Amino acid sequence: MSVYIAAFGFASIIFLTLRDIRIYRRTKLESYRKGALRGMITGGLAWIGMIFTAGNPGFETIGLTIVLVAIYFNKKGKREDVFGDAPLMKRVLGETTVKTDKIKES
C-alpha cells in the first residue's frame, strides 16, 4: 500500500510540473518557468522516495517521508493569473491563451 501512496505523490508532482511547463510555453511568464524547474527537482526527489519505498520492505516510512518532503518543497509560489474566469477543466489542464511576440522588421 505504501508504494501506491508514494506513486500517487510522485504522479501529482509530475502532473503539476507538466502543467507549469505547458503554461510557460504558452505565456512565457517567468513564475511558471521557476515552478516547472522546482517541479523537476522535487519530482526527482519523489522518484527516489518511491524507489526507496518499493525496494526496502520494512523501511517504507523513510521512503514516504522523502516523498512528503518533495511534495512540501513543491509548494505553490507566487503566480500571475493566466486563467481569468476559465472553467475548472481548462484550469486543471493548463489551457491558456498563447502569447505571441511578433518582431518588427525594419
TORMARTOR-27024 format. One record per residue: y, x, z of N, C-alpha, C, O, CB in turn; residue in one letter; chain. Coordinates in Angstrom, 1 decimal, always signed. Glycine has a CB too. Layout:
BEGIN
((Y; X; Z); (Y; X; Z); (Y; X; Z); (Y; X; Z); (Y; X; Z); "A"; "A"),
...
***
This chain:
BEGIN
((-1.2; +0.8; +0.0); (+0.0; +0.0; +0.0); (+1.3; +0.9; +0.0); (+2.3; +0.5; -0.6); (+0.0; -0.9; +1.2); "M"; "A"),
((+1.2; +2.0; +0.7); (+2.4; +2.9; +0.7); (+2.8; +3.4; -0.6); (+3.9; +3.6; -0.9); (+2.1; +4.0; +1.7); "S"; "A"),
((+1.8; +3.6; -1.5); (+2.1; +4.1; -2.8); (+2.9; +3.1; -3.6); (+3.8; +3.5; -4.4); (+0.8; +4.5; -3.6); "V"; "A"),
((+2.5; +1.8; -3.4); (+3.3; +0.8; -4.1); (+4.7; +0.7; -3.7); (+5.6; +0.5; -4.5); (+2.6; -0.6; -4.0); "Y"; "A"),
((+4.9; +0.9; -2.4); (+6.3; +0.9; -1.8); (+7.1; +2.0; -2.4); (+8.2; +1.9; -2.8); (+6.2; +0.9; -0.3); "I"; "A"),
((+6.5; +3.2; -2.4); (+7.1; +4.4; -2.9); (+7.4; +4.2; -4.4); (+8.5; +4.6; -4.9); (+6.3; +5.7; -2.7); "A"; "A"),
((+6.5; +3.7; -5.2); (+6.7; +3.5; -6.6); (+7.8; +2.5; -6.9); (+8.6; +2.6; -7.8); (+5.4; +3.0; -7.3); "A"; "A"),
((+7.9; +1.4; -6.0); (+9.0; +0.5; -6.2); (+10.3; +1.1; -5.9); (+11.3; +0.8; -6.7); (+8.8; -0.7; -5.3); "F"; "A"),
((+10.4; +2.0; -4.9); (+11.7; +2.7; -4.6); (+12.0; +3.6; -5.8); (+13.2; +3.6; -6.2); (+11.5; +3.5; -3.4); "G"; "A"),
((+11.1; +4.3; -6.3); (+11.3; +5.2; -7.5); (+11.8; +4.4; -8.7); (+12.7; +4.7; -9.4); (+10.1; +6.0; -7.8); "F"; "A"),
((+11.1; +3.3; -9.0); (+11.4; +2.4; -10.1); (+12.8; +1.8; -10.0); (+13.5; +1.7; -11.0); (+10.4; +1.3; -10.3); "A"; "A"),
((+13.2; +1.5; -8.8); (+14.5; +0.9; -8.6); (+15.6; +1.9; -8.9); (+16.7; +1.6; -9.5); (+14.7; +0.3; -7.2); "S"; "A"),
((+15.4; +3.1; -8.4); (+16.4; +4.2; -8.7); (+16.5; +4.5; -10.2); (+17.6; +4.6; -10.7); (+16.0; +5.5; -8.0); "I"; "A"),
((+15.3; +4.6; -10.9); (+15.4; +4.8; -12.3); (+16.0; +3.7; -13.1); (+16.8; +3.9; -14.0); (+13.9; +5.1; -12.8); "I"; "A"),
((+15.7; +2.4; -12.7); (+16.4; +1.3; -13.4); (+17.9; +1.4; -13.3); (+18.6; +1.2; -14.2); (+15.9; +0.0; -12.8); "F"; "A"),
((+18.4; +1.6; -12.0); (+19.8; +1.7; -11.8); (+20.5; +2.9; -12.6); (+21.6; +2.8; -13.1); (+20.2; +1.8; -10.4); "L"; "A"),
((+19.7; +4.0; -12.7); (+20.2; +5.2; -13.4); (+20.3; +4.9; -14.9); (+21.3; +5.2; -15.5); (+19.2; +6.4; -13.2); "T"; "A"),
((+19.3; +4.2; -15.5); (+19.3; +3.9; -16.9); (+20.4; +2.9; -17.2); (+21.1; +2.9; -18.2); (+18.0; +3.3; -17.3); "L"; "A"),
((+20.7; +2.0; -16.2); (+21.8; +1.0; -16.4); (+23.1; +1.8; -16.4); (+24.0; +1.5; -17.2); (+21.8; +0.0; -15.2); "R"; "A"),
((+23.3; +2.7; -15.5); (+24.5; +3.5; -15.4); (+24.7; +4.3; -16.7); (+25.8; +4.5; -17.2); (+24.6; +4.5; -14.2); "D"; "A"),
((+23.6; +4.9; -17.2); (+23.7; +5.6; -18.5); (+24.1; +4.7; -19.6); (+25.0; +5.1; -20.4); (+22.3; +6.3; -18.8); "I"; "A"),
((+23.6; +3.5; -19.7); (+24.0; +2.6; -20.7); (+25.4; +2.2; -20.6); (+26.1; +2.2; -21.7); (+23.1; +1.3; -20.7); "R"; "A"),
((+25.9; +1.9; -19.4); (+27.3; +1.6; -19.3); (+28.2; +2.7; -19.6); (+29.3; +2.5; -20.2); (+27.6; +1.1; -17.8); "I"; "A"),
((+27.8; +4.0; -19.2); (+28.7; +5.1; -19.5); (+28.7; +5.3; -21.0); (+29.8; +5.6; -21.6); (+28.1; +6.4; -18.8); "Y"; "A"),
((+27.6; +5.2; -21.7); (+27.6; +5.4; -23.2); (+28.5; +4.4; -23.9); (+29.1; +4.7; -24.9); (+26.2; +5.3; -23.7); "R"; "A"),
((+28.6; +3.2; -23.3); (+29.5; +2.2; -23.9); (+30.9; +2.2; -23.6); (+31.8; +1.9; -24.4); (+28.9; +0.8; -23.6); "R"; "A"),
((+31.2; +2.7; -22.3); (+32.6; +2.6; -21.9); (+33.3; +4.0; -21.7); (+34.5; +4.1; -21.7); (+32.7; +1.9; -20.6); "T"; "A"),
((+32.5; +5.0; -21.5); (+33.0; +6.4; -21.3); (+33.8; +6.5; -20.0); (+34.6; +7.3; -19.9); (+33.9; +6.8; -22.5); "K"; "A"),
((+33.4; +5.7; -19.0); (+34.1; +5.8; -17.7); (+33.4; +6.8; -16.8); (+32.1; +6.8; -16.7); (+34.0; +4.4; -17.0); "L"; "A"),
((+34.1; +7.7; -16.3); (+33.6; +8.9; -15.5); (+32.8; +8.5; -14.3); (+31.8; +9.1; -14.0); (+34.7; +9.8; -15.1); "E"; "A"),
((+33.1; +7.4; -13.7); (+32.4; +7.0; -12.5); (+30.9; +6.6; -12.8); (+30.1; +6.9; -12.0); (+33.1; +5.8; -11.8); "S"; "A"),
((+30.7; +6.1; -13.9); (+29.3; +5.7; -14.3); (+28.5; +7.0; -14.7); (+27.3; +7.0; -14.6); (+29.3; +4.7; -15.5); "Y"; "A"),
((+29.2; +8.0; -15.3); (+28.6; +9.3; -15.6); (+28.1; +9.9; -14.3); (+27.0; +10.4; -14.2); (+29.5; +10.2; -16.3); "R"; "A"),
((+29.0; +9.9; -13.3); (+28.6; +10.5; -12.0); (+27.5; +9.8; -11.3); (+26.6; +10.4; -10.7); (+29.9; +10.5; -11.0); "K"; "A"),
((+27.5; +8.4; -11.4); (+26.4; +7.6; -10.9); (+25.1; +7.9; -11.6); (+24.1; +7.9; -10.9); (+26.7; +6.2; -11.0); "G"; "A"),
((+25.1; +8.1; -12.9); (+23.9; +8.4; -13.6); (+23.4; +9.8; -13.2); (+22.2; +10.0; -13.1); (+24.2; +8.4; -15.1); "A"; "A"),
((+24.3; +10.8; -13.1); (+23.8; +12.1; -12.7); (+23.2; +12.1; -11.3); (+22.2; +12.7; -11.0); (+25.0; +13.1; -12.7); "L"; "A"),
((+23.9; +11.4; -10.3); (+23.3; +11.2; -9.0); (+22.0; +10.5; -9.0); (+21.1; +10.9; -8.3); (+24.3; +10.4; -8.1); "R"; "A"),
((+21.8; +9.5; -9.9); (+20.6; +8.8; -10.1); (+19.5; +9.7; -10.6); (+18.3; +9.6; -10.1); (+20.8; +7.7; -11.0); "G"; "A"),
((+19.8; +10.6; -11.5); (+18.7; +11.5; -12.0); (+18.3; +12.5; -10.9); (+17.1; +12.8; -10.7); (+19.2; +12.4; -13.2); "M"; "A"),
((+19.2; +13.0; -10.1); (+18.8; +13.9; -9.0); (+18.0; +13.1; -7.9); (+16.9; +13.6; -7.5); (+20.1; +14.5; -8.3); "I"; "A"),
((+18.5; +11.9; -7.5); (+17.7; +11.2; -6.5); (+16.4; +10.6; -7.0); (+15.5; +10.4; -6.3); (+18.6; +10.1; -5.9); "T"; "A"),
((+16.4; +10.4; -8.3); (+15.1; +9.9; -9.0); (+14.1; +11.0; -8.9); (+12.9; +10.8; -8.6); (+15.4; +9.6; -10.4); "G"; "A"),
((+14.5; +12.3; -9.1); (+13.6; +13.4; -8.9); (+13.1; +13.5; -7.5); (+11.9; +13.8; -7.2); (+14.2; +14.7; -9.3); "G"; "A"),
((+14.0; +13.3; -6.5); (+13.6; +13.3; -5.1); (+12.6; +12.2; -4.8); (+11.7; +12.4; -4.1); (+14.8; +13.3; -4.2); "L"; "A"),
((+12.9; +11.0; -5.3); (+12.0; +9.9; -5.1); (+10.6; +10.1; -5.8); (+9.6; +9.7; -5.2); (+12.6; +8.6; -5.7); "A"; "A"),
((+10.6; +10.8; -6.9); (+9.4; +11.2; -7.6); (+8.5; +12.1; -6.7); (+7.3; +11.9; -6.6); (+9.6; +11.8; -9.0); "W"; "A"),
((+9.2; +13.1; -6.1); (+8.5; +14.0; -5.2); (+7.9; +13.2; -4.0); (+6.8; +13.4; -3.6); (+9.5; +15.1; -4.7); "I"; "A"),
((+8.7; +12.3; -3.4); (+8.2; +11.5; -2.3); (+7.0; +10.6; -2.7); (+6.1; +10.4; -2.0); (+9.3; +10.6; -1.8); "G"; "A"),
((+7.1; +10.0; -4.0); (+6.0; +9.2; -4.4); (+4.7; +10.0; -4.6); (+3.6; +9.6; -4.2); (+6.4; +8.5; -5.7); "M"; "A"),
((+4.8; +11.2; -5.2); (+3.7; +12.1; -5.4); (+3.1; +12.5; -4.0); (+1.9; +12.6; -3.8); (+4.1; +13.4; -6.2); "I"; "A"),
((+4.0; +12.8; -3.1); (+3.6; +13.2; -1.7); (+2.8; +12.1; -1.0); (+1.8; +12.3; -0.3); (+4.8; +13.7; -0.9); "F"; "A"),
((+3.3; +10.8; -1.2); (+2.7; +9.7; -0.6); (+1.3; +9.4; -1.2); (+0.3; +9.2; -0.5); (+3.5; +8.4; -0.8); "T"; "A"),
((+1.2; +9.6; -2.5); (-0.1; +9.4; -3.2); (-1.1; +10.5; -2.9); (-2.3; +10.2; -2.8); (+0.1; +9.2; -4.7); "A"; "A"),
((-0.6; +11.7; -2.8); (-1.5; +12.8; -2.7); (-1.9; +13.3; -1.3); (-2.8; +14.1; -1.1); (-0.9; +14.0; -3.3); "G"; "A"),
((-1.3; +12.7; -0.2); (-1.6; +13.1; +1.1); (-2.0; +11.9; +2.0); (-1.1; +11.4; +2.7); (-0.5; +13.9; +1.7); "N"; "A"),
((-3.3; +11.5; +2.0); (-3.6; +10.4; +2.8); (-3.5; +10.8; +4.3); (-3.9; +11.9; +4.7); (-5.1; +9.9; +2.6); "P"; "A"),
((-2.9; +9.9; +5.1); (-2.7; +10.2; +6.5); (-1.2; +10.6; +6.7); (-0.8; +10.5; +7.9); (-3.6; +11.2; +7.0); "G"; "A"),
((-0.6; +11.1; +5.7); (+0.8; +11.5; +5.9); (+1.8; +10.7; +5.0); (+2.8; +11.2; +4.5); (+0.9; +13.0; +5.5); "F"; "A"),
((+1.4; +9.5; +4.7); (+2.2; +8.6; +3.9); (+3.7; +8.4; +4.4); (+4.6; +8.3; +3.6); (+1.6; +7.3; +3.7); "E"; "A"),
((+3.8; +8.5; +5.7); (+5.2; +8.2; +6.2); (+6.1; +9.3; +5.8); (+7.3; +9.1; +5.7); (+5.1; +8.2; +7.7); "T"; "A"),
((+5.7; +10.5; +5.6); (+6.5; +11.6; +5.2); (+7.0; +11.3; +3.8); (+8.2; +11.5; +3.5); (+5.8; +13.0; +5.3); "I"; "A"),
((+6.1; +10.9; +2.9); (+6.5; +10.6; +1.5); (+7.4; +9.4; +1.4); (+8.4; +9.4; +0.7); (+5.3; +10.3; +0.7); "G"; "A"),
((+7.1; +8.4; +2.2); (+8.0; +7.2; +2.3); (+9.4; +7.6; +2.8); (+10.4; +7.0; +2.4); (+7.4; +6.1; +3.1); "L"; "A"),
((+9.4; +8.5; +3.8); (+10.7; +9.0; +4.3); (+11.5; +9.7; +3.2); (+12.8; +9.5; +3.1); (+10.5; +9.9; +5.5); "T"; "A"),
((+10.9; +10.5; +2.4); (+11.5; +11.2; +1.3); (+12.1; +10.2; +0.3); (+13.2; +10.3; -0.2); (+10.6; +12.1; +0.6); "I"; "A"),
((+11.3; +9.1; +0.0); (+11.8; +8.1; -0.9); (+13.0; +7.3; -0.3); (+13.9; +7.0; -1.0); (+10.7; +7.1; -1.3); "V"; "A"),
((+12.9; +7.0; +1.0); (+14.0; +6.3; +1.6); (+15.3; +7.2; +1.6); (+16.4; +6.6; +1.4); (+13.6; +6.0; +3.1); "L"; "A"),
((+15.1; +8.5; +1.8); (+16.3; +9.4; +1.8); (+16.9; +9.4; +0.4); (+18.1; +9.4; +0.2); (+15.9; +10.8; +2.2); "V"; "A"),
((+16.0; +9.4; -0.7); (+16.5; +9.3; -2.0); (+17.3; +8.0; -2.3); (+18.3; +8.1; -3.0); (+15.3; +9.5; -3.0); "A"; "A"),
((+16.8; +6.9; -1.8); (+17.5; +5.7; -2.0); (+18.8; +5.7; -1.3); (+19.8; +5.1; -1.8); (+16.6; +4.5; -1.5); "I"; "A"),
((+18.8; +6.2; -0.1); (+20.1; +6.3; +0.6); (+21.1; +7.2; -0.1); (+22.3; +6.8; -0.2); (+19.9; +6.9; +2.0); "Y"; "A"),
((+20.7; +8.3; -0.7); (+21.6; +9.2; -1.4); (+22.1; +8.6; -2.7); (+23.1; +9.0; -3.3); (+21.0; +10.5; -1.7); "F"; "A"),
((+21.3; +7.6; -3.2); (+21.7; +6.9; -4.5); (+22.7; +5.8; -4.3); (+22.7; +4.8; -5.1); (+20.4; +6.5; -5.2); "N"; "A"),
((+23.4; +5.8; -3.2); (+24.3; +4.7; -2.9); (+25.3; +4.5; -4.0); (+25.6; +5.4; -4.8); (+25.0; +5.0; -1.5); "K"; "A"),
((+25.9; +3.3; -4.0); (+26.9; +3.0; -5.0); (+28.2; +3.6; -4.7); (+28.7; +3.5; -3.6); (+27.0; +1.4; -5.1); "K"; "A"),
((+28.7; +4.3; -5.6); (+30.1; +4.9; -5.5); (+31.1; +3.9; -6.0); (+30.8; +2.8; -6.3); (+30.2; +6.2; -6.2); "G"; "A"),
((+32.4; +4.4; -6.0); (+33.5; +3.6; -6.5); (+33.4; +3.4; -8.0); (+33.3; +4.4; -8.7); (+34.8; +4.2; -6.0); "K"; "A"),
((+33.3; +2.2; -8.5); (+33.2; +2.0; -9.9); (+34.3; +1.0; -10.4); (+34.8; +0.2; -9.6); (+31.8; +1.4; -10.2); "R"; "A"),
((+34.6; +1.1; -11.6); (+35.6; +0.2; -12.2); (+34.8; -1.1; -12.6); (+33.6; -1.1; -12.8); (+36.2; +0.8; -13.5); "E"; "A"),
((+35.6; -2.2; -12.7); (+35.0; -3.5; -13.0); (+34.9; -3.5; -14.6); (+35.9; -3.7; -15.2); (+35.8; -4.7; -12.5); "D"; "A"),
((+33.7; -3.4; -15.1); (+33.5; -3.5; -16.5); (+32.9; -4.8; -17.0); (+32.8; -5.1; -18.2); (+32.6; -2.3; -17.0); "V"; "A"),
((+32.5; -5.6; -16.0); (+31.8; -6.9; -16.4); (+32.7; -8.1; -16.4); (+32.5; -9.0; -17.2); (+30.7; -7.1; -15.5); "F"; "A"),
((+33.8; -8.1; -15.7); (+34.7; -9.2; -15.6); (+33.9; -10.4; -15.0); (+33.4; -10.3; -13.9); (+35.2; -9.6; -17.0); "G"; "A"),
((+33.8; -11.5; -15.7); (+33.1; -12.7; -15.3); (+31.8; -12.9; -16.0); (+31.4; -14.0; -16.3); (+34.0; -13.9; -15.4); "D"; "A"),
((+31.1; -11.8; -16.4); (+29.9; -11.9; -17.1); (+28.8; -12.5; -16.3); (+28.8; -12.5; -15.1); (+29.4; -10.5; -17.5); "A"; "A"),
((+27.8; -13.2; -17.0); (+26.7; -13.8; -16.2); (+25.8; -12.8; -15.6); (+25.9; -11.6; -15.9); (+25.9; -14.7; -17.2); "P"; "A"),
((+24.9; -13.2; -14.7); (+24.0; -12.3; -14.0); (+23.2; -11.5; -14.8); (+23.1; -10.3; -14.6); (+23.2; -13.2; -13.0); "L"; "A"),
((+22.6; -12.0; -15.9); (+21.6; -11.2; -16.7); (+22.4; -10.1; -17.4); (+21.8; -9.0; -17.6); (+20.9; -12.1; -17.7); "M"; "A"),
((+23.6; -10.3; -17.9); (+24.4; -9.3; -18.5); (+24.7; -8.2; -17.5); (+24.8; -7.0; -17.9); (+25.6; -9.8; -19.1); "K"; "A"),
((+25.0; -8.5; -16.3); (+25.3; -7.5; -15.2); (+24.0; -6.7; -14.9); (+24.1; -5.5; -14.8); (+25.8; -8.2; -14.0); "R"; "A"),
((+22.9; -7.4; -14.8); (+21.6; -6.7; -14.5); (+21.3; -5.7; -15.6); (+20.8; -4.6; -15.3); (+20.5; -7.7; -14.3); "V"; "A"),
((+21.4; -6.1; -16.8); (+21.0; -5.3; -18.0); (+22.1; -4.3; -18.3); (+21.8; -3.4; -19.2); (+20.7; -6.1; -19.1); "L"; "A"),
((+23.3; -4.4; -17.8); (+24.3; -3.4; -18.1); (+25.0; -3.6; -19.4); (+25.6; -2.7; -20.0); (+23.8; -2.1; -18.0); "G"; "A"),
((+25.1; -4.9; -19.9); (+25.7; -5.2; -21.2); (+27.2; -5.2; -21.0); (+27.7; -6.0; -20.1); (+25.2; -6.5; -21.7); "E"; "A"),
((+27.9; -4.4; -21.7); (+29.4; -4.3; -21.6); (+29.9; -4.2; -23.0); (+29.1; -4.0; -24.0); (+29.9; -3.1; -20.8); "T"; "A"),
((+31.2; -4.3; -23.2); (+31.8; -4.2; -24.5); (+31.9; -2.7; -24.8); (+32.1; -1.8; -23.9); (+33.2; -4.8; -24.5); "T"; "A"),
((+31.7; -2.3; -26.0); (+31.7; -0.9; -26.4); (+33.2; -0.5; -26.6); (+34.0; -1.1; -27.3); (+30.9; -0.7; -27.7); "V"; "A"),
((+33.5; +0.6; -26.0); (+34.8; +1.2; -26.1); (+34.8; +2.1; -27.3); (+34.0; +3.1; -27.4); (+35.3; +2.0; -24.8); "K"; "A"),
((+35.7; +1.9; -28.3); (+35.8; +2.8; -29.5); (+37.1; +3.5; -29.5); (+38.2; +2.9; -29.3); (+35.6; +1.9; -30.8); "T"; "A"),
((+37.0; +4.8; -29.6); (+38.2; +5.6; -29.7); (+38.4; +6.1; -31.1); (+37.6; +7.0; -31.5); (+38.2; +6.8; -28.7); "D"; "A"),
((+39.3; +5.5; -31.8); (+39.5; +6.0; -33.2); (+40.5; +7.1; -33.2); (+41.6; +7.0; -32.7); (+40.0; +4.8; -34.1); "K"; "A"),
((+40.2; +8.2; -33.9); (+41.1; +9.3; -34.0); (+41.9; +9.1; -35.3); (+41.4; +8.9; -36.4); (+40.3; +10.7; -34.1); "I"; "A"),
((+43.2; +9.2; -35.1); (+44.1; +9.0; -36.2); (+44.2; +10.4; -37.0); (+44.4; +11.4; -36.4); (+45.5; +8.6; -35.8); "K"; "A"),
((+43.9; +10.2; -38.3); (+44.0; +11.4; -39.1); (+45.4; +11.5; -39.7); (+46.0; +10.5; -40.2); (+42.9; +11.4; -40.2); "E"; "A"),
((+46.0; +12.7; -39.7); (+47.3; +12.9; -40.2); (+47.3; +13.4; -41.6); (+48.3; +13.7; -42.2); (+48.1; +13.8; -39.3); "S"; "A"),
***
